[in-house]
């Protein structure tokens, strides 16, 4: 995460972070991409010289989205449409192009980019955990710049899961959907979806995944029930193809 109030932050990041903060969004960090990242060329055939990630954590993002027209209309994918609109406006104001995690298949590798841009780590649930935000954060877009710009290196931090002896996230799921597996974790998506559709799954559906809520890191950034329920219902619809 880039702290716009830090005296060490370049002026251009302070300005960009402020523009995003008006929509409850956070400038998460960035890096200079390599040719193998296969990013699209910018207008005029210019190559991408800098990629900056945009994300969210905490209540500001949900408060901004909830007041937007997309949140109350009847068209599908309101959050994606809101994200495309507000980030697109910010991108245009700084001569950048925007990429979104929901616009291509296969999706752009936001999880890999995130590990290059800031100190995040794989958690036992497979989600990236942030030392401050815990599991309560997300990446909404990437801004692509044609000109290289000054950028502070990512802050150093230790993996918070390495000092968590109990790992309650792995035992909190009522249907055991998260199981350790070779190379990481196995997520039993069908069991999770079936649970959410049943009477015993209403707590997860309305207030958020119990396994995620069991993580002690960044508890103060936890999503409020309205936001958590919005995301869980979207996950259920996507999982059922509707």
C-alpha positions in Angstrom: 0.0 0.0 0.0 1.2 3.5 -0.8 0.8 6.0 2.0 -0.1 9.3 0.4 0.7 11.1 3.6 4.3 9.9 3.7 6.8 12.6 3.1 8.8 10.1 1.1 6.1 9.4 -1.4 6.6 10.9 -4.8 4.2 13.8 -5.5 2.6 12.1 -8.4 1.6 9.1 -6.2 0.1 11.5 -3.6 -2.1 13.1 -6.3 -3.2 9.8 -7.7 -3.9 8.3 -4.3 -6.0 11.3 -3.4 -8.1 10.9 -6.6 -8.7 7.3 -5.9 -9.5 7.9 -2.2 -12.4 10.1 -3.3 -14.0 6.8 -4.4 -12.9 4.8 -1.4 -10.1 3.2 -3.4 -6.4 2.7 -2.5 -3.3 2.9 -4.5 -1.7 -0.4 -3.6 1.7 -0.3 -5.2 3.4 -0.9 -8.5 6.3 -2.2 -10.5 7.9 -1.9 -13.9 6.6 -4.8 -16.0 8.7 -7.0 -18.2 8.1 -8.1 -21.8 6.9 -11.5 -20.6 4.0 -9.9 -18.8 2.4 -9.5 -22.3 0.6 -6.3 -21.5 -1.3 -4.6 -24.2 0.3 -1.7 -25.9 -1.0 1.8 -25.0 -2.4 4.2 -27.6 0.1 4.9 -30.3 1.8 1.6 -29.8 3.6 2.8 -26.7 4.8 0.0 -24.4 3.8 -0.1 -20.7 6.6 1.2 -18.5 4.8 1.2 -15.1 1.9 -0.8 -13.7 0.1 0.5 -10.5 -2.5 -1.6 -8.7 -5.8 -0.1 -7.4 -7.7 -1.8 -4.6 -9.7 -1.4 -1.5 -9.8 -2.3 2.2 -12.1 -1.1 4.9 -15.5 0.7 4.8 -14.7 3.6 2.6 -15.0 1.7 -0.7 -18.4 0.2 0.2 -19.7 3.6 1.3 -18.8 5.1 -2.0 -20.2 2.3 -4.1 -23.4 2.2 -2.1 -24.2 5.8 -3.0 -23.5 5.3 -6.8 -26.2 4.8 -9.3 -24.9 1.4 -10.3 -25.7 0.1 -6.8 -29.4 0.7 -7.2 -30.1 0.0 -10.8 -31.3 -3.3 -12.2 -28.5 -4.1 -14.6 -26.2 -7.0 -13.8 -22.7 -6.7 -12.3 -23.1 -3.3 -10.6 -19.7 -3.4 -8.8 -17.8 -4.2 -12.0 -19.6 -1.4 -13.9 -19.0 1.1 -11.1 -15.3 0.1 -11.0 -14.9 0.5 -14.7 -16.5 4.0 -14.6 -14.7 5.5 -11.6 -11.3 4.0 -12.3 -11.6 4.8 -16.0 -12.2 8.5 -15.1 -9.2 8.5 -12.8 -7.0 6.8 -15.5 -8.0 9.3 -18.1 -7.1 12.2 -15.8 -3.5 10.9 -15.4 -3.0 9.7 -19.0 -3.1 6.0 -18.1 -5.0 3.0 -19.4 -6.9 0.7 -17.0 -7.2 -3.1 -16.9 -9.7 -5.0 -14.7 -9.6 -8.5 -13.3 -13.1 -9.2 -14.6 -12.7 -8.2 -18.2 -10.8 -11.1 -19.8 -10.7 -14.9 -19.7 -8.2 -16.1 -18.6 -8.1 -13.2 -16.2 -5.1 -10.9 -15.9 -2.7 -12.2 -13.2 -3.5 -9.7 -10.5 -2.5 -12.1 -7.7 1.0 -12.4 -9.2 1.2 -8.6 -9.8 0.2 -8.0 -6.2 3.2 -9.9 -4.9 5.5 -7.8 -7.0 3.9 -4.5 -5.9 3.5 -4.8 -2.1 4.1 -7.2 0.8 1.3 -9.7 0.5 1.6 -13.5 1.0 -0.4 -16.7 0.3 -2.6 -17.6 3.2 -3.8 -21.1 4.1 -7.1 -20.3 2.4 -5.3 -19.5 -0.9 -6.2 -15.8 -0.6 -3.4 -13.2 -0.4 -3.0 -11.9 3.2 -1.8 -8.4 3.9 0.1 -7.7 7.1 -2.3 -4.8 8.0 -5.5 -5.6 6.1 -5.5 -9.4 6.7 -7.8 -11.1 4.2 -10.1 -8.0 4.0 -8.8 -6.4 0.9 -9.1 -6.7 -2.9 -7.6 -5.6 -6.2 -10.0 -3.7 -8.5 -7.9 -2.5 -11.4 -4.4 -1.9 -12.8 -3.3 1.5 -14.2 -0.8 1.3 -17.1 1.6 4.2 -17.8 3.7 4.8 -20.8 6.4 6.7 -18.9 8.5 5.3 -16.1 8.0 7.3 -12.9 9.7 7.4 -9.5 8.4 4.8 -7.1 9.4 3.7 -3.7 10.3 0.0 -3.3 7.6 -2.1 -1.6 7.7 -2.0 2.2 9.2 -5.0 4.0 6.9 -7.1 6.2 6.9 -10.6 7.5 4.3 -13.3 6.7 1.6 -13.1 9.4 0.6 -16.7 9.0 4.0 -18.0 9.9 3.5 -16.9 13.6 -0.1 -18.1 13.7 0.1 -21.4 15.5 -3.6 -22.4 15.6 -4.6 -21.3 12.0 -8.3 -21.1 12.9 -9.1 -20.3 9.3 -8.5 -24.0 8.4 -11.0 -25.4 11.0 -13.8 -22.8 11.0 -15.5 -23.8 7.8 -18.6 -25.8 8.7 -18.2 -28.2 5.7 -14.4 -28.4 5.7 -14.1 -26.8 2.3 -10.5 -25.8 2.8 -8.1 -28.7 3.1 -4.3 -28.7 3.0 -3.0 -30.2 -0.2 0.4 -30.6 -1.9 1.5 -27.2 -3.0 -1.1 -25.3 -1.1 -4.8 -25.7 -0.2 -7.6 -27.6 -1.9 -10.8 -25.6 -2.0 -13.9 -27.7 -2.3 -16.1 -25.2 -4.2 -19.2 -27.5 -4.7 -19.4 -28.2 -0.9 -19.2 -24.5 -0.2 -21.9 -23.6 -2.7 -24.2 -26.3 -1.4 -23.7 -25.0 2.1 -24.5 -21.5 1.1 -27.8 -22.6 -0.5 -28.9 -24.6 2.6 -30.4 -23.3 5.9 -27.2 -23.9 7.8 -25.3 -21.7 5.4 -27.1 -18.4 6.0 -24.5 -17.1 8.4 -21.8 -17.4 5.7 -24.1 -16.1 3.0 -25.3 -13.0 4.9 -22.2 -12.1 7.0 -19.3 -13.6 5.0 -17.2 -16.7 4.9 -16.7 -18.1 8.5 -13.2 -19.3 7.6 -12.2 -15.9 6.4 -13.8 -14.3 9.5 -11.8 -16.6 11.8 -8.5 -15.0 10.7 -7.3 -12.7 13.5 -5.1 -10.5 11.2 -6.7 -7.2 10.3 -10.0 -7.9 12.1 -10.6 -4.1 12.2 -10.8 -4.1 8.4 -13.5 -6.8 8.3 -16.3 -6.2 5.8 -19.6 -5.1 7.3 -22.5 -7.7 6.8 -24.1 -5.7 4.0 -20.9 -5.7 1.9 -20.0 -9.3 2.9 -23.4 -10.5 1.9 -23.2 -8.7 -1.5 -20.0 -10.5 -2.3 -21.1 -13.9 -1.1 -24.3 -13.7 -3.1 -22.3 -12.7 -6.2 -20.0 -15.7 -5.6 -23.0 -18.0 -5.3 -24.6 -16.7 -8.5 -21.3 -17.1 -10.4 -20.8 -20.5 -9.0 -24.2 -21.6 -10.2 -23.8 -19.9 -13.6 -26.6 -17.4 -13.1 
